[in-house]
Amino acid sequence: MANLKPNKSKISFLITFVILFVIWIILSGKFDLFHISLGLISCFLVSYFSWDHLLPDLDVRTLPGVWIRFIRYIPWLLYQILVANIHLLYLVFHPRTQEVIDPRIMRFNTRLKDGMALVTLANSITLTPGTITIYISVFGEVTFHVIDIQSGKTLPFIMEAKVAEIFKE
């Protein structure tokens, strides 16, 4: 008798395809046969070649929880981006700009192990004005650039804790 349980690769492929096709529909805004078929073909090919990159260790039971926690993380990240923008504005218009801007390369070791968690952390740091991720090793060392010491003192560590909460690490 054939195995009736769908394997993880088929589910990952299907979820990747659906996500890509929904994004295609939203961004294209065209609903004629040509654009829909082009979207289907494109999303199928991209999903076929990259399904394991979007959802490498798929556990269908935990996936909704991760998405919900990630959606709750977005407003916090947007607030941090706003605060960092205001701080950057302060640095730029400070009367002694040359003295307050003190760019540095900083490093710390993260406890995150999951690939998606590391990518989320790197992108969160980079999205925050005044900081940019340079490198994350597979062993957990994060290297990033900051425009001043204050930008790199606490925010990456708080982000790490928030991202660890999303991925339950």
Secondary structure, DSSP 4 states (H G I P E B T S, - for coil): ----SPPHHHHHHHHHHHHHHHHHHHHH---SHHHHHHHHHHHHHHHHHHHHHHSTT--TTTHHHHHHHHHHHHHHHHHHHHHHHHHHHHHHHSTTHHHH---EEEEEE----SHHHHHHHHHHHHHSTTEEEEEE-TTSEEEEEESSHHHHHSHHHHHHHHHHHHHT-
